[in-house]
């Protein structure tokens, strides 16, 4: 099967994981490939050499393919490098499949994304297609995928038109956004989990670009297609920018059966989103327990004299 959509690979300083993801791309043989690399940090010993090794790995395109490169010599960081790389790609093509150097896809991830990019290209209800899921579950009709209000960026695909309005600087958080339906329609569990995360990203405590994708999805009421079974493994835990001390239970990838069986409606599967929240964030905390936690926090501050 010929892959119609171009593929994008983001890489930085991990030649081992980059080589594994690059090998999967080589098997898919896209006709157009975008390579986006960040530069080394001056204060990290050996990082310049690792970044150079990564770029040597990416020189290994040995199939008929148009290759475009956006390599930064300076270190931009996760937030600026990935967001600017996405903007660069969408300045050149209308749609693409995106992988990072630690998101290892099953071979069926590529035709799955290809098919859904074509199917939902002009559907303004859909923001993106994800290859990752924490749940081994689909709709009762046996469809190949379902729709979520939560974007997932461990292997994904999207369109230039859907990306319009993405704001890496989160200028409407929290003042303007928290007054919108996009926030008010979220469950208490979602607001409790995501609000502090958005705060940390906005002030720069967490260097990332993906919280902004969730804000964009909720602002525009767009959905993400999620596969019934997992198609992508994150192989970067313990060494990634935001996964050094973080992990999730990742279901073993299961090849996607083709042709795809499409769900009857483009609608968020709220029960599955709630189940995902429990797996990722734990059971929701009751309002009473939240009040007790705040009281305990204030008491600790008083005892310390703060």
ABEGO torsion letter per residue (X at the ends): XBBABBBBBBBBABAAAAAAAAAAAAAAGBABBBBBBBBBBAABBGAAAAAAAAAAAAAABABBBBBBBBBBABBAEAAAAAAAAAAAAAAABABBBBBBAABBBBAAAAAAAAAAAAAAAABAABABBBABBABBBBBAAGBABBBBABBBABEBBBBAAAABGBBAAGAAOAAAAAABAAAAABBAAAAAAAAAAAAAAAAGABBBAAAAAAAAAAAAGBBBBBBABBABBBAABGABAAAAABBBBBBBBBBBBOBBBBBABBBBBAAAAAAAAAAAAEBBBBAAAAAAAAAAAAAAAAAAGX
